[in-house]
Amino acid sequence: MELLLLLLMLTSCAAIPQNLSGKMFVFPEQTNTAHVRLIAPSKPLSAATVCFRSITDLSREHSLFSMATPAADNVLLIFKAKEQDTFFFYTHNNQAIFGGQDYKVNEWQSICGTWDGSSGLVQLFKDGKHSVKKLGGKSTISNPTIILGQDQDAVGGRFEAEQSFVGMMSDVHMWDYKLSDCEIKRYMEEVNFTPGNVLNWHALDFQITGKVLIDVKQMVC
Ligand SMILES: *[C@@H]1O[C@H](CO)[C@@H](O)[C@H](O)[C@H]1NC(C)=O
C-alpha cells in the first residue's frame, strides 16, 4: 500500500519542466481530443498576461488559449471567431469582442492578451499593435485548467473538433500581472523579455494527450 502511494506520488511528480526554447508544438490534425495541458502554480491570479506565437491555415473559428475552472469554463479564453479578423477574449465567461485584428493565415503571428482583475479591463495585442480596452470579468482566478489545442466547455473536456486548433504554436508565456506595453513589444520582437512567471516556455510543465508533436521551430531564413 505504502509502496503504491509512493509510486503514485512519483508518477504525479514526474513531470519535469522542459526548456522548449527553439521548439514548437505541432497540432497536425483536427480532432476533439488532441491537446496540451499546461501545469501552472496554484497561486490565485488577480491579473494576467498571456502571450504566444502561432500559425494556422484555419478559416473557421478556433481556440488559441483556453483556461477553465468549475465556476467558469471560459475563465480566460483567447478565441479566434468565425468572423474575419475578429477575436473573442473571455474572462470569467464575459465576452469581449475585438474586431479589425488583421488575422493572417500561413504566417506566424504574435498575440498577447492582458487582463486586470480589479478593473475587469482586457486588451489584445497583435504583432506590435494594441487593441482598444474592453470590459471583461472581475475577481481572482483560482486553480484554472489550462489547455492548448482545444476549447474547454467543461474543466479539461467537452471539446469540439470544429473549435480545435490546427497549426503550430510556440513561445507560450503567462505572467500573473499586466505586462507593460514596452515589455509586450519586446516579446513581439523576440528580443530580451522577462519570461512568464506562471507559464514559462523555457521551463514548461505540460502533458500531451493525442497527436501533438514537438518539433524544431521553423524560422524564416
Ligand atoms: C533554454 O535553452 C536556451 C537555448 O538552448 C538557453 O539559451 C536558455 O538559457 C535555456 N533556458 C533555461 C531556463 O534553461
The ligand as an SDF file (V2000), in Angstrom:
LIG
                    3D

 14 14  0  0  0  0  0  0  0  0999 V2000
   16.8330   27.2110  -22.6390 C   0  0  0  0  0  0  0  0  0  0  0  0
   17.5900   26.8960  -23.7790 O   0  0  0  0  0  0  0  0  0  0  0  0
   18.1590   28.0310  -24.4220 C   0  0  0  0  0  0  0  0  0  0  0  0
   18.7920   27.5640  -25.7330 C   0  0  0  0  0  0  0  0  0  0  0  0
   19.4420   26.3490  -25.6020 O   0  0  0  0  0  0  0  0  0  0  0  0
   19.1480   28.6940  -23.4870 C   0  0  0  0  0  0  0  0  0  0  0  0
   19.7250   29.8340  -24.1070 O   0  0  0  0  0  0  0  0  0  0  0  0
   18.4140   29.1180  -22.2080 C   0  0  0  0  0  0  0  0  0  0  0  0
   19.3170   29.6450  -21.2650 O   0  0  0  0  0  0  0  0  0  0  0  0
   17.6730   27.9240  -21.5930 C   0  0  0  0  0  0  0  0  0  0  0  0
   16.8370   28.4510  -20.5290 N   0  0  0  0  0  0  0  0  0  0  0  0
   16.6820   27.8080  -19.3590 C   0  0  0  0  0  0  0  0  0  0  0  0
   15.7840   28.4730  -18.3670 C   0  0  0  0  0  0  0  0  0  0  0  0
   17.2160   26.7470  -19.1020 O   0  0  0  0  0  0  0  0  0  0  0  0
  1  2  1  0
  1 10  1  0
  2  3  1  0
  3  4  1  0
  3  6  1  0
  4  5  1  0
  6  7  1  0
  6  8  1  0
  8  9  1  0
  8 10  1  0
 10 11  1  0
 11 12  1  0
 12 13  1  0
 12 14  2  0
M  END
$$$$
